[in-house]
Amino acid sequence: MADRERLHDLRQRAHDAGIQGNSKMTEDQLREALRKVGKGAEPQMAKREAKR
């Protein structure tokens, strides 16, 4: 259950950061995208780069 809660939290943080449509992203992809947004990247660009 903790894994589901952690993933849900990451998805919520990604949504709050402007990364839309993140439901099919893995935990690692979400973390990478959030890290990029934290460094100033545009949310959708960070999403595209993380999904490579």
All heavy atoms as a GROMACS GRO file, in nm:
protein
  416
    1MET      N    1   0.082  -0.119   0.000
    1MET     CA    2   0.000   0.000   0.000
    1MET      C    3   0.086   0.126   0.000
    1MET      O    4   0.051   0.225  -0.060
    1MET     CB    5  -0.093  -0.003   0.120
    1MET     CG    6  -0.197   0.106   0.118
    1MET     SD    7  -0.309   0.086  -0.022
    1MET     CE    8  -0.459   0.130   0.056
    2ALA      N    9   0.199   0.121   0.063
    2ALA     CA   10   0.286   0.239   0.069
    2ALA      C   11   0.333   0.279  -0.070
    2ALA      O   12   0.346   0.398  -0.099
    2ALA     CB   13   0.406   0.212   0.160
    3ASP      N   14   0.356   0.180  -0.156
    3ASP     CA   15   0.399   0.210  -0.294
    3ASP      C   16   0.290   0.286  -0.369
    3ASP      O   17   0.318   0.381  -0.441
    3ASP     CB   18   0.434   0.083  -0.370
    3ASP     CG   19   0.562   0.018  -0.321
    3ASP    OD1   20   0.643   0.089  -0.258
    3ASP    OD2   21   0.579  -0.102  -0.346
    4ARG      N   22   0.166   0.243  -0.351
    4ARG     CA   23   0.055   0.311  -0.417
    4ARG      C   24   0.040   0.454  -0.367
    4ARG      O   25   0.015   0.545  -0.445
    4ARG     CB   26  -0.076   0.236  -0.394
    4ARG     CG   27  -0.089   0.111  -0.480
    4ARG     CD   28  -0.220   0.044  -0.462
    4ARG     NE   29  -0.328   0.133  -0.501
    4ARG     CZ   30  -0.455   0.102  -0.490
    4ARG    NH1   31  -0.491  -0.012  -0.440
    4ARG    NH2   32  -0.548   0.188  -0.526
    5GLU      N   33   0.056   0.473  -0.237
    5GLU     CA   34   0.045   0.607  -0.180
    5GLU      C   35   0.158   0.696  -0.229
    5GLU      O   36   0.136   0.813  -0.260
    5GLU     CB   37   0.045   0.599  -0.027
    5GLU     CG   38  -0.080   0.538   0.030
    5GLU     CD   39  -0.074   0.519   0.179
    5GLU    OE1   40   0.016   0.575   0.244
    5GLU    OE2   41  -0.161   0.447   0.231
    6ARG      N   42   0.278   0.640  -0.239
    6ARG     CA   43   0.393   0.718  -0.286
    6ARG      C   44   0.372   0.758  -0.432
    6ARG      O   45   0.395   0.873  -0.470
    6ARG     CB   46   0.522   0.638  -0.270
    6ARG     CG   47   0.647   0.717  -0.309
    6ARG     CD   48   0.775   0.644  -0.277
    6ARG     NE   49   0.784   0.517  -0.346
    6ARG     CZ   50   0.800   0.398  -0.286
    6ARG    NH1   51   0.811   0.392  -0.156
    6ARG    NH2   52   0.806   0.288  -0.357
    7LEU      N   53   0.324   0.665  -0.513
    7LEU     CA   54   0.298   0.694  -0.654
    7LEU      C   55   0.186   0.798  -0.668
    7LEU      O   56   0.196   0.890  -0.748
    7LEU     CB   57   0.262   0.565  -0.729
    7LEU     CG   58   0.252   0.577  -0.880
    7LEU    CD1   59   0.382   0.630  -0.941
    7LEU    CD2   60   0.219   0.440  -0.939
    8HIS      N   61   0.083   0.785  -0.588
    8HIS     CA   62  -0.027   0.882  -0.590
    8HIS      C   63   0.025   1.020  -0.552
    8HIS      O   64  -0.010   1.121  -0.616
    8HIS     CB   65  -0.138   0.840  -0.494
    8HIS     CG   66  -0.249   0.939  -0.485
    8HIS    ND1   67  -0.342   0.956  -0.584
    8HIS    CD2   68  -0.279   1.030  -0.390
    8HIS    CE1   69  -0.425   1.053  -0.549
    8HIS    NE2   70  -0.389   1.099  -0.432
    9ASP      N   71   0.111   1.027  -0.451
    9ASP     CA   72   0.169   1.154  -0.409
    9ASP      C   73   0.252   1.216  -0.521
    9ASP      O   74   0.242   1.336  -0.548
    9ASP     CB   75   0.254   1.135  -0.283
    9ASP     CG   76   0.315   1.264  -0.236
    9ASP    OD1   77   0.241   1.361  -0.212
    9ASP    OD2   78   0.440   1.270  -0.224
   10LEU      N   79   0.333   1.133  -0.588
   10LEU     CA   80   0.414   1.182  -0.700
   10LEU      C   81   0.326   1.235  -0.812
   10LEU      O   82   0.354   1.339  -0.871
   10LEU     CB   83   0.505   1.072  -0.754
   10LEU     CG   84   0.632   1.045  -0.677
   10LEU    CD1   85   0.700   0.919  -0.731
   10LEU    CD2   86   0.726   1.163  -0.686
   11ARG      N   87   0.219   1.162  -0.844
   11ARG     CA   88   0.128   1.206  -0.949
   11ARG      C   89   0.063   1.339  -0.912
   11ARG      O   90   0.048   1.428  -0.996
   11ARG     CB   91   0.022   1.101  -0.977
   11ARG     CG   92   0.077   0.975  -1.040
   11ARG     CD   93  -0.030   0.887  -1.099
   11ARG     NE   94   0.018   0.755  -1.131
   11ARG     CZ   95   0.106   0.727  -1.226
   11ARG    NH1   96   0.155   0.823  -1.299
   11ARG    NH2   97   0.145   0.603  -1.247
   12GLN      N   98   0.024   1.354  -0.786
   12GLN     CA   99  -0.037   1.479  -0.741
   12GLN      C  100   0.063   1.594  -0.748
   12GLN      O  101   0.029   1.703  -0.792
   12GLN     CB  102  -0.091   1.464  -0.598
   12GLN     CG  103  -0.166   1.586  -0.549
   12GLN     CD  104  -0.288   1.617  -0.634
   12GLN    OE1  105  -0.370   1.530  -0.660
   12GLN    NE2  106  -0.300   1.742  -0.678
   13ARG      N  107   0.187   1.569  -0.706
   13ARG     CA  108   0.290   1.672  -0.714
   13ARG      C  109   0.317   1.712  -0.858
   13ARG      O  110   0.336   1.830  -0.889
   13ARG     CB  111   0.419   1.624  -0.646
   13ARG     CG  112   0.407   1.620  -0.495
   13ARG     CD  113   0.526   1.562  -0.424
   13ARG     NE  114   0.654   1.602  -0.478
   13ARG     CZ  115   0.764   1.529  -0.471
   13ARG    NH1  116   0.763   1.412  -0.411
   13ARG    NH2  117   0.877   1.572  -0.522
   14ALA      N  118   0.318   1.612  -0.949
   14ALA     CA  119   0.338   1.640  -1.090
   14ALA      C  120   0.223   1.725  -1.145
   14ALA      O  121   0.245   1.822  -1.217
   14ALA     CB  122   0.351   1.510  -1.170
   15HIS      N  123   0.102   1.690  -1.108
   15HIS     CA  124  -0.015   1.767  -1.151
   15HIS      C  125  -0.005   1.911  -1.100
   15HIS      O  126  -0.027   2.006  -1.176
   15HIS     CB  127  -0.143   1.701  -1.100
   15HIS     CG  128  -0.266   1.776  -1.137
   15HIS    ND1  129  -0.320   1.774  -1.262
   15HIS    CD2  130  -0.345   1.858  -1.062
   15HIS    CE1  131  -0.427   1.851  -1.264
   15HIS    NE2  132  -0.444   1.903  -1.144
   16ASP      N  133   0.030   1.927  -0.974
   16ASP     CA  134   0.044   2.060  -0.915
   16ASP      C  135   0.155   2.141  -0.983
   16ASP      O  136   0.147   2.263  -0.989
   16ASP     CB  137   0.073   2.051  -0.765
   16ASP     CG  138  -0.044   1.996  -0.686
   16ASP    OD1  139  -0.158   1.990  -0.739
   16ASP    OD2  140  -0.023   1.955  -0.570
   17ALA      N  141   0.256   2.071  -1.036
   17ALA     CA  142   0.368   2.138  -1.103
   17ALA      C  143   0.334   2.170  -1.250
   17ALA      O  144   0.415   2.229  -1.319
   17ALA     CB  145   0.493   2.050  -1.096
   18GLY      N  146   0.215   2.127  -1.296
   18GLY     CA  147   0.174   2.157  -1.432
   18GLY      C  148   0.202   2.047  -1.532
   18GLY      O  149   0.188   2.066  -1.652
   19ILE      N  150   0.244   1.930  -1.484
   19ILE     CA  151   0.271   1.816  -1.573
   19ILE      C  152   0.140   1.742  -1.591
   19ILE      O  153   0.100   1.660  -1.508
   19ILE     CB  154   0.380   1.725  -1.514
   19ILE    CG1  155   0.509   1.804  -1.491
   19ILE    CG2  156   0.404   1.605  -1.605
   19ILE    CD1  157   0.614   1.729  -1.411
   20GLN      N  158   0.070   1.774  -1.699
   20GLN     CA  159  -0.061   1.716  -1.725
   20GLN      C  160  -0.047   1.579  -1.792
   20GLN      O  161   0.050   1.553  -1.861
   20GLN     CB  162  -0.142   1.809  -1.815
   20GLN     CG  163  -0.161   1.947  -1.756
   20GLN     CD  164  -0.236   1.945  -1.625
   20GLN    OE1  165  -0.334   1.874  -1.610
   20GLN    NE2  166  -0.188   2.022  -1.530
   21GLY      N  167  -0.147   1.494  -1.773
   21GLY     CA  168  -0.149   1.364  -1.838
   21GLY      C  169  -0.038   1.272  -1.792
   21GLY      O  170   0.028   1.207  -1.871
   22ASN      N  171  -0.016   1.265  -1.661
   22ASN     CA  172   0.095   1.187  -1.608
   22ASN      C  173   0.055   1.047  -1.561
   22ASN      O  174   0.136   0.977  -1.502
   22ASN     CB  175   0.165   1.264  -1.494
   22ASN     CG  176   0.074   1.286  -1.376
   22ASN    OD1  177   0.007   1.194  -1.330
   22ASN    ND2  178   0.072   1.407  -1.323
   23SER      N  179  -0.067   1.004  -1.591
   23SER     CA  180  -0.117   0.878  -1.537
   23SER      C  181  -0.043   0.754  -1.588
   23SER      O  182  -0.043   0.652  -1.522
   23SER     CB  183  -0.266   0.862  -1.565
   23SER     OG  184  -0.288   0.854  -1.703
   24LYS      N  185   0.022   0.764  -1.703
   24LYS     CA  186   0.092   0.648  -1.757
   24LYS      C  187   0.244   0.655  -1.736
   24LYS      O  188   0.317   0.570  -1.784
   24LYS     CB  189   0.062   0.632  -1.906
   24LYS     CG  190  -0.083   0.596  -1.930
   24LYS     CD  191  -0.112   0.572  -2.075
   24LYS     CE  192  -0.259   0.536  -2.091
   24LYS     NZ  193  -0.292   0.509  -2.229
   25MET      N  194   0.287   0.757  -1.662
   25MET     CA  195   0.430   0.771  -1.636
   25MET      C  196   0.470   0.682  -1.519
   25MET      O  197   0.393   0.660  -1.426
   25MET     CB  198   0.464   0.917  -1.603
   25MET     CG  199   0.445   1.011  -1.720
   25MET     SD  200   0.474   1.184  -1.677
   25MET     CE  201   0.653   1.184  -1.660
   26THR      N  202   0.592   0.629  -1.526
   26THR     CA  203   0.642   0.547  -1.417
   26THR      C  204   0.689   0.637  -1.303
   26THR      O  205   0.703   0.759  -1.319
   26THR     CB  206   0.761   0.460  -1.462
   26THR    OG1  207   0.870   0.547  -1.494
   26THR    CG2  208   0.724   0.373  -1.581
   27GLU      N  209   0.717   0.576  -1.190
   27GLU     CA  210   0.767   0.652  -1.076
   27GLU      C  211   0.898   0.724  -1.109
   27GLU      O  212   0.914   0.842  -1.076
   27GLU     CB  213   0.787   0.558  -0.956
   27GLU     CG  214   0.830   0.629  -0.831
   27GLU     CD  215   0.839   0.537  -0.711
   27GLU    OE1  216   0.780   0.427  -0.712
   27GLU    OE2  217   0.907   0.576  -0.615
   28ASP      N  218   0.988   0.655  -1.177
   28ASP     CA  219   1.115   0.716  -1.215
   28ASP      C  220   1.094   0.833  -1.312
   28ASP      O  221   1.161   0.936  -1.300
   28ASP     CB  222   1.209   0.613  -1.277
   28ASP     CG  223   1.263   0.514  -1.176
   28ASP    OD1  224   1.262   0.544  -1.055
   28ASP    OD2  225   1.305   0.405  -1.219
   29GLN      N  226   1.004   0.817  -1.406
   29GLN     CA  227   0.975   0.924  -1.502
   29GLN      C  228   0.916   1.046  -1.429
   29GLN      O  229   0.952   1.160  -1.459
   29GLN     CB  230   0.879   0.877  -1.609
   29GLN     CG  231   0.938   0.778  -1.706
   29GLN     CD  232   0.836   0.717  -1.799
   29GLN    OE1  233   0.717   0.706  -1.767
   29GLN    NE2  234   0.881   0.675  -1.916
   30LEU      N  235   0.827   1.020  -1.335
   30LEU     CA  236   0.768   1.130  -1.258
   30LEU      C  237   0.874   1.204  -1.179
   30LEU      O  238   0.877   1.328  -1.179
   30LEU     CB  239   0.660   1.076  -1.164
   30LEU     CG  240   0.530   1.032  -1.228
   30LEU    CD1  241   0.448   0.948  -1.132
   30LEU    CD2  242   0.451   1.152  -1.277
   31ARG      N  243   0.962   1.129  -1.115
   31ARG     CA  244   1.068   1.193  -1.037
   31ARG      C  245   1.158   1.278  -1.126
   31ARG      O  246   1.195   1.390  -1.090
   31ARG     CB  247   1.152   1.088  -0.964
   31ARG     CG  248   1.080   1.022  -0.849
   31ARG     CD  249   1.172   0.926  -0.774
   31ARG     NE  250   1.098   0.847  -0.678
   31ARG     CZ  251   1.057   0.893  -0.560
   31ARG    NH1  252   1.082   1.016  -0.526
   31ARG    NH2  253   0.991   0.814  -0.478
   32GLU      N  254   1.195   1.224  -1.242
   32GLU     CA  255   1.281   1.298  -1.334
   32GLU      C  256   1.212   1.425  -1.383
   32GLU      O  257   1.273   1.532  -1.387
   32GLU     CB  258   1.321   1.211  -1.452
   32GLU     CG  259   1.417   1.280  -1.547
   32GLU     CD  260   1.463   1.193  -1.662
   32GLU    OE1  261   1.443   1.071  -1.658
   32GLU    OE2  262   1.518   1.252  -1.756
   33ALA      N  263   1.086   1.414  -1.420
   33ALA     CA  264   1.012   1.531  -1.469
   33ALA      C  265   1.000   1.637  -1.359
   33ALA      O  266   1.018   1.756  -1.385
   33ALA     CB  267   0.874   1.489  -1.519
   34LEU      N  268   0.971   1.595  -1.238
   34LEU     CA  269   0.961   1.690  -1.127
   34LEU      C  270   1.095   1.757  -1.100
   34LEU      O  271   1.100   1.877  -1.071
   34LEU     CB  272   0.910   1.620  -1.001
   34LEU     CG  273   0.761   1.589  -0.999
   34LEU    CD1  274   0.727   1.493  -0.887
   34LEU    CD2  275   0.681   1.719  -0.988
   35ARG      N  276   1.202   1.681  -1.112
   35ARG     CA  277   1.336   1.736  -1.092
   35ARG      C  278   1.365   1.843  -1.198
   35ARG      O  279   1.415   1.951  -1.166
   35ARG     CB  280   1.439   1.624  -1.097
   35ARG     CG  281   1.576   1.660  -1.053
   35ARG     CD  282   1.671   1.541  -1.033
   35ARG     NE  283   1.646   1.423  -1.115
   35ARG     CZ  284   1.592   1.310  -1.068
   35ARG    NH1  285   1.557   1.298  -0.942
   35ARG    NH2  286   1.575   1.207  -1.149
   36LYS      N  287   1.328   1.815  -1.322
   36LYS     CA  288   1.351   1.910  -1.431
   36LYS      C  289   1.268   2.037  -1.411
   36LYS      O  290   1.317   2.148  -1.433
   36LYS     CB  291   1.320   1.846  -1.566
   36LYS     CG  292   1.423   1.743  -1.609
   36LYS     CD  293   1.383   1.678  -1.740
   36LYS     CE  294   1.477   1.567  -1.779
   36LYS     NZ  295   1.603   1.613  -1.830
   37VAL      N  296   1.143   2.021  -1.370
   37VAL     CA  297   1.058   2.137  -1.346
   37VAL      C  298   1.115   2.220  -1.231
   37VAL      O  299   1.116   2.342  -1.236
   37VAL     CB  300   0.912   2.094  -1.318
   37VAL    CG1  301   0.829   2.211  -1.266
   37VAL    CG2  302   0.848   2.036  -1.443
   38GLY      N  303   1.165   2.152  -1.130
   38GLY     CA  304   1.227   2.221  -1.018
   38GLY      C  305   1.347   2.304  -1.057
   38GLY      O  306   1.380   2.404  -0.992
   39LYS      N  307   1.411   2.265  -1.167
   39LYS     CA  308   1.528   2.339  -1.216
   39LYS      C  309   1.489   2.443  -1.320
   39LYS      O  310   1.576   2.503  -1.382
   39LYS     CB  311   1.629   2.242  -1.276
   39LYS     CG  312   1.695   2.154  -1.172
   39LYS     CD  313   1.800   2.064  -1.235
   39LYS     CE  314   1.867   1.979  -1.129
   39LYS     NZ  315   1.969   1.892  -1.187
   40GLY      N  316   1.358   2.460  -1.344
   40GLY     CA  317   1.312   2.566  -1.432
   40GLY      C  318   1.262   2.524  -1.569
   40GLY      O  319   1.228   2.609  -1.651
   41ALA      N  320   1.256   2.395  -1.597
   41ALA     CA  321   1.208   2.348  -1.727
   41ALA      C  322   1.056   2.365  -1.737
   41ALA      O  323   0.986   2.363  -1.636
   41ALA     CB  324   1.245   2.201  -1.747
   42GLU      N  325   1.009   2.382  -1.859
   42GLU     CA  326   0.865   2.387  -1.882
   42GLU      C  327   0.806   2.248  -1.850
   42GLU      O  328   0.866   2.146  -1.887
   42GLU     CB  329   0.836   2.421  -2.028
   42GLU     CG  330   0.872   2.564  -2.065
   42GLU     CD  331   0.780   2.664  -1.999
   42GLU    OE1  332   0.660   2.636  -1.986
   42GLU    OE2  333   0.830   2.770  -1.958
   43PRO      N  334   0.691   2.242  -1.785
   43PRO     CA  335   0.634   2.113  -1.743
   43PRO      C  336   0.616   2.011  -1.855
   43PRO      O  337   0.655   1.895  -1.840
   43PRO     CB  338   0.499   2.152  -1.683
   43PRO     CG  339   0.519   2.291  -1.635
   43PRO     CD  340   0.612   2.354  -1.736
   44GLN      N  341   0.561   2.051  -1.969
   44GLN     CA  342   0.537   1.953  -2.075
   44GLN      C  343   0.668   1.910  -2.141
   44GLN      O  344   0.681   1.795  -2.184
   44GLN     CB  345   0.438   2.007  -2.177
   44GLN     CG  346   0.297   2.020  -2.121
   44GLN     CD  347   0.245   1.894  -2.054
   44GLN    OE1  348   0.239   1.886  -1.931
   44GLN    NE2  349   0.207   1.797  -2.131
   45MET      N  350   0.765   1.999  -2.147
   45MET     CA  351   0.897   1.963  -2.200
   45MET      C  352   0.963   1.862  -2.106
   45MET      O  353   1.021   1.763  -2.151
   45MET     CB  354   0.986   2.086  -2.217
   45MET     CG  355   1.123   2.053  -2.271
   45MET     SD  356   1.124   1.990  -2.439
   45MET     CE  357   1.106   2.140  -2.529
   46ALA      N  358   0.952   1.886  -1.978
   46ALA     CA  359   1.010   1.795  -1.879
   46ALA      C  360   0.945   1.657  -1.891
   46ALA      O  361   1.012   1.554  -1.882
   46ALA     CB  362   0.991   1.850  -1.738
   47LYS      N  363   0.814   1.655  -1.913
   47LYS     CA  364   0.742   1.528  -1.930
   47LYS      C  365   0.793   1.454  -2.052
   47LYS      O  366   0.823   1.335  -2.045
   47LYS     CB  367   0.592   1.555  -1.945
   47LYS     CG  368   0.511   1.431  -1.974
   47LYS     CD  369   0.366   1.466  -1.997
   47LYS     CE  370   0.289   1.345  -2.045
   47LYS     NZ  371   0.150   1.378  -2.077
   48ARG      N  372   0.804   1.523  -2.166
   48ARG     CA  373   0.852   1.458  -2.289
   48ARG      C  374   0.993   1.402  -2.270
   48ARG      O  375   1.023   1.290  -2.312
   48ARG     CB  376   0.849   1.556  -2.406
   48ARG     CG  377   0.713   1.575  -2.466
   48ARG     CD  378   0.717   1.646  -2.598
   48ARG     NE  379   0.771   1.782  -2.589
   48ARG     CZ  380   0.698   1.890  -2.560
   48ARG    NH1  381   0.570   1.877  -2.540
   48ARG    NH2  382   0.755   2.009  -2.554
   49GLU      N  383   1.080   1.480  -2.209
   49GLU     CA  384   1.218   1.435  -2.190
   49GLU      C  385   1.225   1.317  -2.094
   49GLU      O  386   1.305   1.226  -2.112
   49GLU     CB  387   1.304   1.551  -2.139
   49GLU     CG  388   1.327   1.656  -2.245
   49GLU     CD  389   1.408   1.775  -2.194
   49GLU    OE1  390   1.450   1.773  -2.076
   49GLU    OE2  391   1.429   1.868  -2.273
   50ALA      N  392   1.142   1.317  -1.991
   50ALA     CA  393   1.144   1.209  -1.893
   50ALA      C  394   1.090   1.078  -1.953
   50ALA      O  395   1.131   0.970  -1.911
   50ALA     CB  396   1.060   1.247  -1.771
   51LYS      N  397   1.003   1.087  -2.051
   51LYS     CA  398   0.944   0.967  -2.109
   51LYS      C  399   1.031   0.903  -2.215
   51LYS      O  400   0.998   0.798  -2.268
   51LYS     CB  401   0.806   1.000  -2.167
   51LYS     CG  402   0.704   1.027  -2.057
   51LYS     CD  403   0.568   1.054  -2.115
   51LYS     CE  404   0.499   0.922  -2.141
   51LYS     NZ  405   0.360   0.939  -2.182
   52ARG      N  406   1.145   0.963  -2.249
   52ARG     CA  407   1.235   0.904  -2.350
   52ARG      C  408   1.297   0.778  -2.300
   52ARG      O  409   1.331   0.755  -2.193
   52ARG     CB  410   1.346   1.001  -2.386
   52ARG     CG  411   1.298   1.114  -2.469
   52ARG     CD  412   1.417   1.193  -2.514
   52ARG     NE  413   1.369   1.319  -2.568
   52ARG     CZ  414   1.447   1.420  -2.598
   52ARG    NH1  415   1.576   1.412  -2.579
   52ARG    NH2  416   1.399   1.530  -2.645
   0.00000   0.00000   0.00000
